[in-house]
Amino acid sequence: MKKVGLVMRKIQFSEAQGPRVFADRLKKLAAELGVEIVFISPERHVGTYDWIPGFEHEKGDLVNYDIVLDQINSHKIDHVIYTVSGFTYLKMFVKNSVLFPHSFPDPALTGYEMMKPFYQIVDKAIVQTEFLKREMARNFGVTDVSVIPIGFNEKIAIKHFDPNQIIDNRILWIGRDEENRRPDLVLEYARQNPDKEVFMVFGGERYRESMKTYDIPNNIKLQFALSQDEIFALMNSAKVYWSCSKFDTFAMPLTEALAMGKIIVKPEHPCYDHISSRHSFSGNENNWFELVNMAAAMTQKVSMENRDYAFKSFSSHVMKEGYRKFFDEWLKG
């Protein structure tokens, strides 16, 4: 079985959020395609919170190259997928290295200036959306780019789908306690709308501590590090899924919410253009609260149009076929 290294930060492997979910899905589908995905990460952390300047960003990764290269060599790996642009220089040591970005140097993101120099030497990438493919070409001249979504688990989406369990005033938000994700807006929405039950789900246990610094309204329900089953069960019970992030490379919870037939309220930034179905409404800081309330007030409890669109565009089957084509070509090198 051909080995492919997947290089991510240690903290990305350890938390129950996007990067780890992606890693597990890729490992499973790759095995079905005859490819073994080997998880590789530095053994040491360079910081606890990724918004501290210089830590858990690209500069921090540079001090970990020795550890990463030792692991790559010990597994006799000659094909690598890396998810953090700070590991771009792996290309100097492993010819067949491809970037799969979990972040992107967009002005909406903290630290984007720090990322930009690393993208100057990227020559091959896998991205999750057509928007990112266009941005890679426009900003960095990278044209060898494959678009493969992170596919949701169809079995879980079918298992937990029950419109009779929807609670009309329940709003769901999934994110992190980071400025880019705007948890402050969700708290303020709940404060202004005491009739709503607002669930905030965080991917890691570390946010349990950081959220203690906020004044949490009584109608906010905090959840941390839920399993995929728990997330889909909770998502099924909510009527509205709301994302108010400044930027996402893919927004996995949004595609999962579509798959569960949620009424979607999302940012109007073009990075969310792929979240495009009949009951997905784009807004901004000026009108989000009104949009969420309008969505909650709809007589329609569930959107089968959103669900059908997600199954067609973002299922694990779509992801598997994308990697089948990619591996067939890339692993020849």
ABEGO torsion letter per residue (X at the ends): XBBBBBBBBAAAAABBBAAAAAAAAAAAAAAAAGBBBBBBBBABBAEABAABBGBGBAAAAAAAAAAAAAAAAAAGBABBBBABAAAAAAAAABABBBBBBABBBBAABBGAAAAAAAAAABABBBBABAAAAAAAAAAAGBABBBBBBBBBBAAAAAAABBAAABBAABBBBBBBBBAAAGAAAAAAAAAABAABBBBBBBABAAAAAAAAABBBBAABBBBBGBBAAAAAAAAAABABBBBABABBAAGAAAAAAAAAGBBBBBBABAAAAABBBAABBBBBAAAAAAAAAAAAABABABBAAAAAAAAAAABAAAAAAAAAAAAAAAAAX
